[in-house]
Amino acid sequence: MLPAITNPSTAAPRPWARRICRATGLLVLLGLSIFSGQAQQLNTTKLDSLLASLATHNKMMGSLAISRADRVVYSRAFGYQDVAAGTLATAATRYRVGSATKMFTAVMIFQLIEEKKLLLTTPLATFFPRFPNAQAITIDQLLSHRSGLYNFTNDTAWVSGHMAAQTPAQMLERISRGKPEFAPGTQADYTNSGYVLLGYIVEQLTKRTYAQALQKRVLAKIGLVDTYQGGKIDPQKQEAFSYVISPGGWQRTTETDMSIPGGAGFIGSTPTDLNRFLTALFAGRLVSAASLKSMETIRDGYGRGLFARPFGARAGYGHTGGLDSFVTLATYFPAEKLAVTFCSNGQNYSPHDVFSGALSICFGEPYKVPAFLASGYVPTPADLVRYVGTYASPQIPGLKISMTQSGATLQSQATGQPPATLDALSAGVFKFDQAGSDIRIEFDAAKPSFLLKQGGETYTFNKE
């Protein structure tokens, strides 16, 4: 997969079969709720068309839910939760939500603060004194990505070993041995390490496992029945596998062992449950108004367990998530009392573009459903052979992109990411819808290099 060159505060973290689907994705109708008032204006036909287009062209699999004032006004799933078994996704299909877990962890931390068991100024050394800068790092900095802790998911060991179970002691060792990125509080940078530690702190202070604390403090309190601490994926529990696209269809990816992401990313849920969670959070049913204000206060791009996720002039808050080939996008708009969540277990198109399209439809703004028409161009075999190789860019140190021939086109794979098939547009020009509809790759006709163009920026990659 090629990288999306995006702001990490608003983008999902970069992701981590024997039988290939013989049919295109199927759209499943899930009993659309009858609703009244303002919700009647929702253009459900256009939403259906968007999801149907994605399914028909094998561009996406997943589930979209829209709630207003805690009432579901739209819910549809499309594609499969288990391709090999032919099991279609439904409204009850559960997805790994990755970093959307951080919202739940932050809520429990703020509950403990309200119970006087913790302060935002409490140092990490209170719980883990052997960590670098432990006395200077605070709970506040862990919540807001200002601790400077090394992000263990940037480690090559994460990429190669994310399927092996880890004990808390092993995770603490993995995080603590990483060199700090900066002095605590001096800047901000996204790190999963801080939320793994916050999850352990929840367990220490509640004297319960994370799953037990989550059930008592969040799930039972607001009636969530499809949200839980995930384990090995079990299709009998309506849990989806995740997939990447290949020339033959959807191919199942490997599974991260859920002992690793912990309080940073090990929750499973449904779009409807995530909407209920966000609605309850902003209704004051989980934390106080003061705590919520602290969560949604943005500094250097980060809140405390929440991101600012505006849509145009409309203020929105929520979180994104990415794990294996699962992607979650969840946003709540307080003024409209509107919650929108999209969970996907396979992408051959940008999930952010899908989410933006759904919001445009929700708010009645102009939006054209993508047709995904093939260009019809077929590269010559000689050109494909010439493009094969490994490329690097001086503008993005540490990232390499390999190009291999895949049938009549190319397959790309960036460092630490699964492979993705490129669509040929013309001689030397390819597009990459999976990371963003505006991404283009243009190979130089005279030298072994290509330009990656996205969002008005251009990055030069040279063959090694």
C-alpha positions as CSV (number, residue, x, y, z in Angstrom):
1,M,0.0,0.0,0.0
2,L,1.2,3.5,-0.7
3,P,1.3,6.0,2.1
4,A,-1.2,8.8,2.4
5,I,0.8,11.9,3.2
6,T,-1.6,13.4,5.7
7,N,-1.8,15.2,9.0
8,P,-1.6,12.5,11.6
9,S,-4.0,14.3,13.9
10,T,-6.9,13.9,11.4
11,A,-5.9,10.7,9.6
12,A,-6.3,7.1,10.7
13,P,-2.9,5.6,11.7
14,R,-1.5,3.6,8.8
15,P,-2.8,0.1,8.6
16,W,-1.3,-3.4,9.9
17,A,-7.0,-16.7,2.0
18,R,-7.1,-19.1,0.7
19,R,-10.4,-18.5,-1.2
20,I,-10.9,-15.2,-3.0
21,C,-14.4,-13.8,-3.4
22,R,-15.8,-14.7,-6.8
23,A,-18.5,-12.0,-6.8
24,T,-18.4,-8.3,-6.4
25,G,-19.4,-6.9,-3.0
26,L,-23.1,-7.1,-2.2
27,L,-25.1,-4.4,-0.6
28,V,-27.2,-5.5,2.3
29,L,-30.3,-3.6,3.4
30,L,-30.6,-3.5,7.2
31,G,-34.0,-2.3,8.1
32,L,-33.8,1.4,7.7
33,S,-35.5,3.1,10.7
34,I,-38.6,5.3,10.3
35,F,-37.8,8.8,11.5
36,S,-39.4,12.2,11.7
37,G,-38.6,15.9,11.8
38,Q,-35.3,17.1,10.4
39,A,-34.1,13.5,9.7
40,Q,-36.7,13.1,7.0
41,Q,-34.5,15.3,4.8
42,L,-31.7,12.7,4.8
43,N,-31.2,11.6,1.2
44,T,-31.1,7.9,1.9
45,T,-31.3,7.1,-1.9
46,K,-28.0,8.9,-2.5
47,L,-26.3,7.2,0.5
48,D,-27.5,3.9,-0.9
49,S,-26.0,4.8,-4.3
50,L,-22.6,5.6,-2.7
51,L,-22.4,2.3,-0.9
52,A,-23.7,0.3,-3.8
53,S,-21.1,1.9,-6.1
54,L,-18.3,1.0,-3.6
55,A,-19.6,-2.6,-3.3
56,T,-20.2,-3.2,-7.0
57,H,-16.7,-2.1,-8.0
58,N,-14.9,-3.9,-5.0
59,K,-13.8,-0.5,-3.7
60,M,-14.8,-1.0,-0.1
61,M,-16.4,-3.3,2.4
62,G,-17.9,-2.0,5.7
63,S,-20.8,-0.5,7.6
64,L,-22.1,3.1,7.9
65,A,-24.4,4.3,10.7
66,I,-25.9,7.7,11.2
67,S,-27.7,8.7,14.4
68,R,-29.5,11.9,15.4
69,A,-30.2,12.6,19.1
70,D,-29.4,8.9,19.9
71,R,-31.8,7.6,17.3
72,V,-30.5,5.6,14.4
73,V,-31.6,7.2,11.1
74,Y,-29.5,5.2,8.7
75,S,-27.7,1.9,8.9
76,R,-26.3,-0.2,6.1
77,A,-23.5,-2.7,5.7
78,F,-22.0,-3.9,2.4
79,G,-19.5,-6.6,1.4
80,Y,-18.5,-9.5,3.6
81,Q,-17.5,-10.1,7.2
82,D,-16.1,-13.5,6.1
83,V,-15.2,-13.8,2.4
84,A,-14.2,-17.4,2.4
85,A,-17.4,-18.5,4.1
86,G,-19.5,-16.1,2.0
87,T,-20.9,-14.5,5.1
88,L,-22.3,-11.0,4.3
89,A,-21.8,-8.1,6.6
90,T,-24.9,-6.9,8.6
91,A,-25.7,-4.2,11.1
92,A,-24.6,-6.6,13.8
93,T,-21.1,-7.2,12.2
94,R,-18.4,-6.2,14.6
95,Y,-15.1,-4.6,13.6
96,R,-11.8,-3.9,15.2
97,V,-11.9,-0.1,15.7
98,G,-8.2,0.5,16.4
99,S,-7.4,3.9,17.8
100,A,-11.0,4.8,18.4
101,T,-10.3,2.7,21.6
102,K,-8.5,5.8,22.9
103,M,-11.8,7.6,23.4
104,F,-12.9,4.9,25.8
105,T,-9.6,4.8,27.7
106,A,-9.7,8.6,28.0
107,V,-13.2,8.5,29.4
108,M,-12.2,6.1,32.1
109,I,-9.1,8.2,33.0
110,F,-11.3,11.3,33.4
111,Q,-13.8,9.3,35.6
112,L,-10.9,8.4,37.9
113,I,-9.9,12.0,38.0
114,E,-13.4,13.0,39.0
115,E,-13.2,10.3,41.7
116,K,-10.1,12.0,43.1
117,K,-8.0,8.9,42.4
118,L,-5.8,10.7,39.8
119,L,-4.9,14.2,38.7
120,L,-3.9,15.5,35.3
121,T,-0.6,16.5,36.9
122,T,0.1,13.0,38.4
123,P,3.5,11.9,37.1
124,L,4.0,8.7,35.2
125,A,6.6,7.8,37.9
126,T,3.7,7.1,40.3
127,F,3.0,3.9,38.3
128,F,6.0,3.3,36.2
129,P,9.1,4.9,37.8
130,R,11.7,3.3,35.5
131,F,10.5,4.9,32.3
132,P,12.6,7.6,30.7
133,N,11.4,11.0,31.9
134,A,8.8,9.3,34.2
135,Q,8.9,12.0,36.8
136,A,8.4,14.7,34.2
137,I,5.7,13.0,32.1
138,T,2.1,13.7,33.4
139,I,-1.3,12.0,32.8
140,D,-2.2,15.1,30.9
141,Q,0.7,14.6,28.5
142,L,-0.1,10.9,28.0
143,L,-3.7,11.9,27.1
144,S,-2.7,14.6,24.7
145,H,0.3,13.0,22.9
146,R,2.7,15.4,24.6
147,S,4.8,12.9,26.6
148,G,7.6,12.4,24.1
149,L,7.4,8.6,24.6
150,Y,8.7,6.6,21.7
151,N,5.8,5.3,19.6
152,F,6.3,1.5,19.6
153,T,4.2,1.0,16.5
154,N,7.0,2.9,14.6
155,D,9.4,0.1,15.5
156,T,10.3,-2.5,12.8
157,A,9.7,-5.1,15.5
158,W,6.1,-4.1,15.6
159,V,5.7,-4.8,11.9
160,S,7.4,-8.2,12.1
161,G,6.0,-9.3,15.4
162,H,2.5,-7.9,15.8
163,M,0.9,-11.3,15.6
164,A,2.7,-12.7,18.7
165,A,1.0,-12.3,22.1
166,Q,2.7,-10.0,24.6
167,T,2.5,-9.8,28.4
168,P,2.1,-6.3,30.0
169,A,5.7,-6.7,31.2
170,Q,6.9,-7.3,27.7
171,M,4.9,-4.3,26.4
172,L,6.4,-2.1,29.2
173,E,9.9,-3.2,28.2
174,R,9.2,-2.6,24.5
175,I,7.9,1.0,25.2
176,S,10.5,1.9,27.8
177,R,13.5,1.0,25.8
178,G,12.6,3.4,23.0
179,K,14.5,6.7,22.9
180,P,12.2,9.6,23.8
181,E,11.2,11.8,20.8
182,F,11.3,15.1,22.7
183,A,11.2,16.6,26.2
184,P,7.8,16.1,27.9
185,G,5.4,19.0,27.2
186,T,7.5,20.8,24.7
187,Q,5.6,19.6,21.6
188,A,3.1,17.0,20.4
189,D,3.4,13.8,18.3
190,Y,0.9,10.9,18.0
191,T,2.0,7.9,20.0
192,N,0.2,4.7,20.8
193,S,2.6,4.1,23.7
194,G,0.9,6.6,26.0
195,Y,-2.5,5.0,25.7
196,V,-1.2,1.5,26.3
197,L,0.2,2.9,29.6
198,L,-3.1,4.7,30.4
199,G,-4.9,1.4,29.9
200,Y,-2.6,-0.3,32.5
201,I,-3.2,2.7,34.9
202,V,-6.9,2.1,34.6
203,E,-6.4,-1.5,35.7
204,Q,-4.1,-0.5,38.6
205,L,-6.5,2.1,40.0
206,T,-9.7,0.1,39.5
207,K,-8.2,-3.2,40.5
208,R,-10.0,-4.7,37.6
209,T,-9.0,-5.9,34.1
210,Y,-9.5,-3.3,31.4
211,A,-12.4,-5.4,30.1
212,Q,-14.1,-5.4,33.5
213,A,-13.5,-1.7,34.0
214,L,-14.9,-1.0,30.5
215,Q,-18.0,-3.0,31.2
216,K,-18.8,-1.4,34.5
217,R,-17.8,2.2,33.8
218,V,-18.9,2.6,30.2
219,L,-20.8,-0.2,28.5
220,A,-23.3,-1.1,31.2
221,K,-23.8,2.5,32.1
222,I,-25.1,3.5,28.6
223,G,-26.3,0.1,27.3
224,L,-23.7,-0.9,24.7
225,V,-23.9,-4.6,23.9
226,D,-21.7,-4.8,20.8
227,T,-18.6,-3.2,22.2
228,Y,-15.9,-5.2,24.0
229,Q,-12.2,-5.8,24.5
230,G,-11.3,-7.8,21.4
231,G,-9.4,-11.1,21.2
232,K,-8.8,-13.5,18.3
233,I,-11.4,-12.9,15.6
234,D,-14.3,-15.3,15.9
235,P,-16.7,-15.4,13.0
236,Q,-19.3,-17.2,15.2
237,K,-19.5,-14.0,17.2
238,Q,-20.2,-11.9,14.1
239,E,-16.7,-10.5,14.0
240,A,-15.3,-9.5,10.6
241,F,-12.0,-10.4,9.2
242,S,-10.0,-7.7,7.4
243,Y,-8.9,-7.8,3.8
244,V,-6.7,-6.3,1.1
245,I,-7.7,-6.2,-2.6
246,S,-5.7,-8.4,-5.1
247,P,-6.2,-9.0,-8.8
248,G,-8.4,-12.0,-7.8
249,G,-10.6,-10.2,-5.2
250,W,-10.4,-9.7,-1.5
251,Q,-7.6,-11.5,0.3
252,R,-7.6,-11.9,4.1
253,T,-4.8,-10.1,6.1
254,T,-3.0,-11.3,9.2
255,E,-4.3,-10.6,12.6
256,T,-2.7,-8.4,15.3
257,D,-2.7,-10.1,18.7
258,M,-4.9,-7.9,20.8
259,S,-2.6,-8.2,23.8
260,I,-0.4,-5.6,22.0
261,P,-2.4,-2.5,21.3
262,G,-4.2,-2.6,24.7
263,G,-5.8,0.7,25.7
264,A,-4.6,2.3,22.5
265,G,-6.5,0.0,20.1
266,F,-8.0,-3.3,21.2
267,I,-11.7,-2.6,21.3
268,G,-14.2,-4.2,18.9
269,S,-17.5,-2.6,18.1
270,T,-20.2,-1.6,15.6
271,P,-20.8,1.8,14.0
272,T,-24.2,2.0,15.8
273,D,-22.5,1.4,19.2
274,L,-19.8,3.9,18.5
275,N,-22.5,6.5,17.7
276,R,-24.3,5.7,21.0
277,F,-21.0,6.1,22.8
278,L,-20.3,9.5,21.3
279,T,-23.9,10.7,21.9
280,A,-23.7,9.6,25.5
281,L,-20.4,11.3,26.0
282,F,-21.6,14.6,24.7
283,A,-24.8,14.3,26.7
284,G,-22.9,14.2,29.9
285,R,-23.7,10.6,30.7
286,L,-20.1,9.4,31.1
287,V,-18.1,12.3,32.3
288,S,-18.7,15.8,33.7
289,A,-19.1,18.9,31.5
290,A,-15.7,20.1,32.7
291,S,-14.0,16.8,31.8
292,L,-15.6,16.8,28.4
293,K,-14.4,20.3,27.8
294,S,-10.9,19.2,28.7
295,M,-11.2,16.2,26.3
296,E,-12.2,18.4,23.4
297,T,-9.7,21.2,24.0
298,I,-7.3,21.0,21.1
299,R,-3.6,21.8,21.4
300,D,-1.1,21.2,18.6
301,G,-3.7,19.2,16.8
302,Y,-4.7,16.9,19.6
303,G,-7.3,16.8,22.3
304,R,-7.3,14.5,25.3
305,G,-8.8,11.3,23.7
306,L,-10.6,13.3,21.0
307,F,-9.6,14.9,17.7
308,A,-11.3,18.0,16.2
309,R,-13.1,16.6,13.2
310,P,-14.9,19.5,11.6
311,F,-16.9,19.4,8.4
312,G,-16.7,22.8,6.7
313,A,-17.9,25.3,9.3
314,R,-19.6,22.6,11.5
315,A,-17.7,21.7,14.6
316,G,-17.2,18.0,15.1
317,Y,-15.2,15.7,17.5
318,G,-14.3,12.1,17.5
319,H,-11.5,9.7,16.5
320,T,-10.1,7.6,13.7
321,G,-8.7,4.1,13.9
322,G,-6.6,1.7,11.8
323,L,-5.5,-1.8,12.7
324,D,-4.5,-4.5,10.2
325,S,-6.9,-3.6,7.3
326,F,-9.6,-2.2,9.6
327,V,-10.4,1.5,9.4
328,T,-12.8,3.4,11.6
329,L,-14.0,7.0,11.3
330,A,-16.3,8.3,14.0
331,T,-17.5,11.9,14.5
332,Y,-20.1,13.7,16.6
333,F,-21.5,17.1,15.7
334,P,-22.7,18.7,19.0
335,A,-24.8,21.5,17.4
336,E,-26.7,19.0,15.2
337,K,-26.7,16.2,17.8
338,L,-25.5,14.1,14.9
339,A,-23.2,11.0,15.1
340,V,-21.7,9.4,12.0
341,T,-19.5,6.3,12.1
342,F,-18.0,4.3,9.3
343,C,-16.2,1.0,9.9
344,S,-14.4,-0.8,7.1
345,N,-12.7,-4.2,6.8
346,G,-11.4,-3.7,3.3
347,Q,-10.4,-0.7,1.2
348,N,-9.5,-0.2,-2.4
349,Y,-10.5,3.5,-2.2
350,S,-10.0,6.2,0.4
351,P,-12.2,5.7,3.5
352,H,-11.8,9.4,4.2
353,D,-13.3,10.2,0.8
354,V,-16.2,7.9,1.6
355,F,-16.8,9.5,4.9
356,S,-16.6,13.0,3.5
357,G,-19.1,12.0,0.8
358,A,-21.5,10.6,3.4
359,L,-21.3,13.8,5.4
360,S,-21.9,15.9,2.3
361,I,-25.1,13.9,1.7
362,C,-26.1,14.2,5.4
363,F,-25.8,18.0,5.3
364,G,-27.3,18.3,1.8
365,E,-24.2,19.7,0.2
366,P,-23.3,19.0,-3.5
367,Y,-21.7,15.6,-4.0
368,K,-21.3,13.3,-7.0
369,V,-21.3,9.6,-6.3
370,P,-18.1,8.2,-7.9
371,A,-18.7,6.0,-10.9
372,F,-15.3,4.2,-10.8
373,L,-15.1,3.9,-14.5
374,A,-12.0,2.0,-15.8
375,S,-9.7,3.9,-18.0
376,G,-9.4,1.1,-20.4
377,Y,-5.7,1.7,-20.7
378,V,-3.4,-1.4,-20.6
379,P,0.3,-0.8,-20.0
380,T,2.8,-2.5,-22.3
381,P,4.6,-5.5,-20.8
382,A,7.9,-3.8,-21.4
383,D,6.8,-0.7,-19.5
384,L,5.7,-2.8,-16.5
385,V,9.0,-4.6,-16.4
386,R,10.8,-1.2,-16.5
387,Y,8.8,0.1,-13.5
388,V,9.5,-2.9,-11.3
389,G,11.8,-2.2,-8.4
390,T,12.2,-0.5,-5.0
391,Y,12.0,3.3,-4.7
392,A,12.9,5.8,-2.0
393,S,12.4,9.5,-1.6
394,P,14.8,12.0,0.1
395,Q,11.6,13.9,1.1
396,I,10.3,11.0,3.2
397,P,13.3,9.4,4.9
398,G,12.8,5.7,6.0
399,L,10.0,5.0,3.6
400,K,10.5,2.7,0.6
401,I,7.9,1.7,-2.0
402,S,8.3,-1.5,-4.0
403,M,6.7,-2.0,-7.4
404,T,6.0,-5.4,-8.8
405,Q,4.1,-6.6,-11.9
406,S,0.6,-7.8,-11.1
407,G,-1.2,-9.0,-14.3
408,A,-1.7,-6.1,-16.6
409,T,-0.8,-3.4,-14.0
410,L,1.5,-2.8,-11.0
411,Q,1.2,-3.7,-7.4
412,S,2.8,-1.3,-4.8
413,Q,3.8,-1.9,-1.2
414,A,5.2,0.7,1.1
415,T,7.3,-0.1,4.2
416,G,5.3,-1.9,6.8
417,Q,2.1,-1.9,4.8
418,P,0.2,-4.5,2.8
419,P,0.3,-4.5,-1.0
420,A,-2.1,-2.6,-3.2
421,T,-3.0,-2.8,-6.9
422,L,-2.6,0.4,-8.9
423,D,-5.0,1.5,-11.7
424,A,-3.4,2.4,-15.0
425,L,-4.6,5.7,-16.5
426,S,-2.2,6.2,-19.4
427,A,1.4,5.6,-20.4
428,G,3.4,5.8,-17.1
429,V,0.5,7.2,-15.1
430,F,-1.3,5.3,-12.4
431,K,-3.8,6.2,-9.7
432,F,-4.1,5.0,-6.1
433,D,-7.7,5.3,-4.9
434,Q,-7.1,3.3,-1.7
435,A,-5.2,6.2,0.0
436,G,-7.0,9.1,-1.6
437,S,-8.8,9.9,-4.8
438,D,-6.3,12.6,-5.7
439,I,-3.2,10.4,-5.6
440,R,-1.3,10.0,-8.9
441,I,2.0,8.2,-9.7
442,E,3.8,9.4,-12.8
443,F,6.9,7.4,-14.0
444,D,9.6,9.3,-15.8
445,A,10.1,8.1,-19.3
446,A,13.8,8.8,-19.4
447,K,15.0,7.8,-15.9
448,P,14.1,5.2,-13.2
449,S,12.0,7.4,-10.9
450,F,8.4,8.4,-10.4
451,L,6.5,11.4,-8.9
452,L,3.9,10.8,-6.2
453,K,1.3,13.6,-6.4
454,Q,-1.2,14.3,-3.6
455,G,-3.1,17.3,-2.4
456,G,-1.0,19.7,-4.4
457,E,2.3,18.3,-3.1
458,T,4.8,16.3,-5.2
459,Y,7.3,13.7,-3.9
460,T,10.1,12.3,-6.0
461,F,10.9,8.6,-5.6
462,N,14.1,7.2,-7.2
463,K,14.8,3.5,-7.9
464,E,17.5,2.1,-5.7
